[in-house]
Amino acid sequence: MSKITYDFITFGSKLKNSIHEGGDSESAGILAGLVINFNMDYDWKNNRV
């Protein structure tokens, strides 16, 4: 696993856990990381799922 992917999992897991508890944090972390990476200018803080 690359450092970048690990950072995405860590950040995404923290982000997800701050929004809701439970679920698959690793998958959510990868997805959140990818979304944030490709949408750096998107204001995700104000558009929670």
C-alpha positions as CSV (number, residue, x, y, z in Angstrom):
1,M,0.0,0.0,0.0
2,S,1.3,3.4,-0.9
3,K,1.8,6.2,1.5
4,I,-0.8,8.3,-0.4
5,T,-3.4,5.5,-0.2
6,Y,-2.7,5.1,3.5
7,D,-3.1,8.8,4.0
8,F,-6.4,8.7,2.1
9,I,-7.7,5.9,4.3
10,T,-6.6,7.6,7.5
11,F,-8.1,11.0,6.5
12,G,-11.2,9.5,5.0
13,S,-11.8,7.3,8.1
14,K,-11.6,10.4,10.3
15,L,-13.8,12.3,8.0
16,K,-16.4,9.6,7.8
17,N,-16.4,9.0,11.6
18,S,-17.0,12.7,12.1
19,I,-20.1,12.4,10.0
20,H,-21.5,9.1,11.0
21,E,-20.4,6.2,13.2
22,G,-19.8,2.6,11.9
23,G,-19.7,1.3,8.4
24,D,-16.7,0.3,6.3
25,S,-14.2,3.0,7.2
26,E,-11.4,1.7,5.0
27,S,-13.5,1.7,1.8
28,A,-15.0,5.1,2.8
29,G,-11.5,6.4,3.4
30,I,-10.2,5.3,-0.1
31,L,-13.3,6.8,-1.8
32,A,-13.2,10.0,0.3
33,G,-9.5,10.4,-0.5
34,L,-10.0,9.9,-4.2
35,V,-12.9,12.4,-4.3
36,I,-11.0,15.0,-2.3
37,N,-7.9,14.4,-4.5
38,F,-9.9,15.1,-7.7
39,N,-12.1,17.8,-6.3
40,M,-9.8,20.0,-4.3
41,D,-11.9,23.0,-4.9
42,Y,-15.2,21.4,-3.9
43,D,-16.5,22.5,-0.6
44,W,-17.3,19.1,0.9
45,K,-17.5,20.6,4.4
46,N,-20.8,22.2,3.4
47,N,-22.1,19.3,1.3
48,R,-22.1,16.3,3.7
49,V,-23.6,13.1,2.5
